[in-house]
Amino acid sequence: MVDPAIFANAYNNGTLTRPTVFVQDLLNNTRKTLRKYPINIGDDGTLGNSGITNRCFVTNGNAGLRPGKILRTKHMHAAESFNFNLTNLGLPVGHQISVYRVAAVVSNVAPSWCVLPRNGGPNLMITVQLTGCAVMVANGPNPGDIKVAHLQPNAQNHQTGVQLHNHLLGQNYLAVYGRGRYDHRDANGLEDRRVAIIGVRRNRRWKIYAQKKGTVLNDIRSVHRIYPP
């Protein structure tokens, strides 16, 4: 599937970026692209366990904000955004691509690991955005492979995102990114950060990035590479 036809005029006159172009930019120049476009990743859970899926649909999103090059978050600029929709239901509108998908599971069950090999399969990995969850990276089954899992706090045990993050930090993973890295609250004490996690493979090596955003304005706050550290 190609770019959604409903936006053809906007694509042709340059007021919107085509999802096909965005995906290629993300693969070729990941950090720059993550600093330019807010990304939102939805997953309705119908795809089951982690692994390769071609049921990923990329569309243009709502207006967002990005930091300036000099003053950063003190001087924000208008930005386009993009949505990733992971679903096994119907045929949603969007540019359909194949990705490695990391399924989110509650922390009191076994992680649903997604193996990212040095060779073969898609060059892109995504998981539903973090809103209190954590991701961890470990060695894969073969030299040069890695694997990634996504855990949600166990609400039944009243586990917080920070507690989950601190627990995982003591487990000797290659990398852990959790609420302790994006814990921020507004004037009313409400958590106001979410994170898009993106992995890209180039030259048989995976790099994994975190794009931190505000929950209200769809605004990029920072971009960090979380693996390799």
CORJO-V842186 format. One record per residue. N is the residue number from 0. RES is the residue in three letters. SS is DSSP state (@ for helix, = for strand, . for the rest). PSI is psi in whole degrees, -180 to 180 (NA if undefined). D_CENTER is the distance of its C-alpha to the mean C-alpha in Angstrom with 1 decimal. Layout:
N/RES/SS/PSI/D_CENTER  N/RES/SS/PSI/D_CENTER
This chain:
0/MET/./143/21.6  1/VAL/./-166/21.6  2/ASP/./142/20.7  3/PRO/./129/21.8  4/ALA/@/-24/25.5  5/ILE/@/-20/25.6  6/PHE/@/17/24.2  7/ALA/@/-44/26.5  8/ASN/@/-42/28.6  9/ALA/@/-38/25.8  10/TYR/@/-44/24.5  11/ASN/@/-32/28.1  12/ASN/@/1/29.0  13/GLY/./9/25.9  14/THR/./-15/24.7  15/LEU/./146/21.4  16/THR/./136/19.3  17/ARG/./139/19.1  18/PRO/@/-35/15.9  19/THR/@/-40/17.5  20/VAL/@/-43/17.9  21/PHE/@/-46/14.4  22/VAL/@/-42/13.0  23/GLN/@/-41/15.9  24/ASP/@/-40/15.3  25/LEU/@/-39/11.7  26/LEU/@/-36/13.4  27/ASN/@/-31/16.4  28/ASN/./72/15.5  29/THR/@/-54/11.9  30/ARG/@/-44/12.6  31/LYS/@/-42/14.9  32/THR/@/-39/12.7  33/LEU/@/-27/9.9  34/ARG/@/-16/13.0  35/LYS/@/-38/14.4  36/TYR/./122/12.2  37/PRO/=/138/10.2  38/ILE/=/135/7.2  39/ASN/=/130/7.3  40/ILE/=/118/6.1  41/GLY/=/146/9.3  42/ASP/=/116/10.9  43/ASP/./2/14.7  44/GLY/./-1/15.4  45/THR/./-7/17.9  46/LEU/./-5/16.6  47/GLY/./-140/17.7  48/ASN/./168/17.0  49/SER/./154/14.4  50/GLY/=/-169/15.2  51/ILE/=/137/15.4  52/THR/=/146/15.4  53/ASN/=/15/16.4  54/ARG/=/50/15.6  55/CYS/=/124/12.6  56/PHE/=/124/13.8  57/VAL/=/128/12.6  58/THR/=/162/14.6  59/ASN/=/141/15.5  60/GLY/./-168/14.6  61/ASN/./166/16.8  62/ALA/./145/18.0  63/GLY/=/-167/16.2  64/LEU/=/148/17.1  65/ARG/=/152/16.4  66/PRO/=/152/18.4  67/GLY/=/162/21.6  68/LYS/./-27/22.3  69/ILE/./-55/25.2  70/LEU/./-2/25.0  71/ARG/=/-129/21.2  72/THR/=/-6/20.4  73/LYS/=/-13/24.1  74/HIS/=/93/24.2  75/MET/=/152/21.4  76/HIS/=/151/21.4  77/ALA/=/145/20.7  78/ALA/=/148/17.6  79/GLU/./158/16.4  80/SER/=/166/13.0  81/PHE/=/147/11.2  82/ASN/=/139/10.1  83/PHE/=/127/8.8  84/ASN/=/114/11.3  85/LEU/=/115/11.7  86/THR/./152/15.3  87/ASN/./11/18.6  88/LEU/./127/20.7  89/GLY/./-157/22.7  90/LEU/./85/21.8  91/PRO/./158/19.5  92/VAL/./144/19.8  93/GLY/./168/17.4  94/HIS/=/114/17.0  95/GLN/=/128/16.6  96/ILE/=/164/14.9  97/SER/=/139/14.7  98/VAL/=/161/11.7  99/TYR/=/124/11.4  100/ARG/=/129/10.0  101/VAL/=/116/9.9  102/ALA/./141/11.8  103/ALA/=/131/12.0  104/VAL/=/159/15.7  105/VAL/=/147/18.0  106/SER/./-8/19.1  107/ASN/./6/22.7  108/VAL/./169/22.1  109/ALA/./137/21.3  110/PRO/./148/17.7  111/SER/./86/16.5  112/TRP/./141/15.8  113/CYS/=/113/14.2  114/VAL/=/128/16.3  115/LEU/=/101/15.2  116/PRO/./162/18.6  117/ARG/./-33/20.0  118/ASN/./151/21.3  119/GLY/./150/20.8  120/GLY/./-175/18.3  121/PRO/./162/15.3  122/ASN/./11/14.0  123/LEU/=/136/10.3  124/MET/=/136/8.1  125/ILE/=/164/5.1  126/THR/=/156/5.4  127/VAL/=/145/6.3  128/GLN/=/150/5.5  129/LEU/=/131/8.0  130/THR/./32/11.4  131/GLY/./-9/13.6  132/CYS/./-176/12.1  133/ALA/=/151/11.7  134/VAL/=/149/10.5  135/MET/=/152/13.2  136/VAL/=/135/14.2  137/ALA/=/168/17.7  138/ASN/=/141/20.1  139/GLY/./-174/20.2  140/PRO/./-22/23.5  141/ASN/./155/24.6  142/PRO/./130/25.0  143/GLY/./-16/22.0  144/ASP/./153/19.7  145/ILE/=/170/17.0  146/LYS/=/150/15.4  147/VAL/=/141/12.3  148/ALA/=/159/12.6  149/HIS/=/119/11.1  150/LEU/=/140/13.9  151/GLN/=/147/14.9  152/PRO/./145/18.0  153/ASN/./96/21.2  154/ALA/@/-28/22.6  155/GLN/@/-31/25.9  156/ASN/@/11/26.6  157/HIS/./33/25.5  158/GLN/./132/22.9  159/THR/./166/20.8  160/GLY/@/-38/17.4  161/VAL/@/-40/19.2  162/GLN/@/-42/21.6  163/LEU/@/-45/19.0  164/HIS/@/-47/17.4  165/ASN/@/-37/21.0  166/HIS/@/-44/22.0  167/LEU/@/-31/19.3  168/LEU/@/-25/20.3  169/GLY/./11/23.7  170/GLN/./9/22.8  171/ASN/./38/22.8  172/TYR/./163/19.3  173/LEU/./-34/18.3  174/ALA/=/147/15.5  175/VAL/=/134/14.4  176/TYR/=/117/11.9  177/GLY/./-167/12.9  178/ARG/@/-30/14.6  179/GLY/@/-21/17.2  180/ARG/@/-15/14.9  181/TYR/@/29/13.8  182/ASP/./110/17.0  183/HIS/./142/18.5  184/ARG/=/151/20.9  185/ASP/./-174/22.7  186/ALA/./-20/26.5  187/ASN/./6/26.8  188/GLY/./13/25.0  189/LEU/./140/22.0  190/GLU/=/130/18.5  191/ASP/./33/16.8  192/ARG/=/146/13.4  193/ARG/=/162/9.9  194/VAL/=/133/6.7  195/ALA/=/129/3.1  196/ILE/=/125/2.7  197/ILE/=/131/4.3  198/GLY/=/138/7.8  199/VAL/=/135/10.8  200/ARG/=/126/14.4  201/ARG/=/138/17.4  202/ASN/./39/20.9  203/ARG/./21/20.1  204/ARG/=/135/17.9  205/TRP/=/139/14.3  206/LYS/=/138/12.4  207/ILE/=/132/9.1  208/TYR/=/154/7.8  209/ALA/=/124/6.7  210/GLN/=/111/7.1  211/LYS/=/133/9.5  212/LYS/=/159/11.0  213/GLY/=/154/14.1  214/THR/./-14/14.5  215/VAL/./-49/17.5  216/LEU/./2/17.5  217/ASN/./44/13.9  218/ASP/=/132/14.6  219/ILE/=/129/12.7  220/ARG/=/-35/14.3  221/SER/=/163/13.2  222/VAL/=/128/11.1  223/HIS/=/145/11.8  224/ARG/=/125/11.9  225/ILE/=/-17/11.9  226/TYR/=/133/13.4  227/PRO/./151/16.1  228/PRO/./NA/17.0
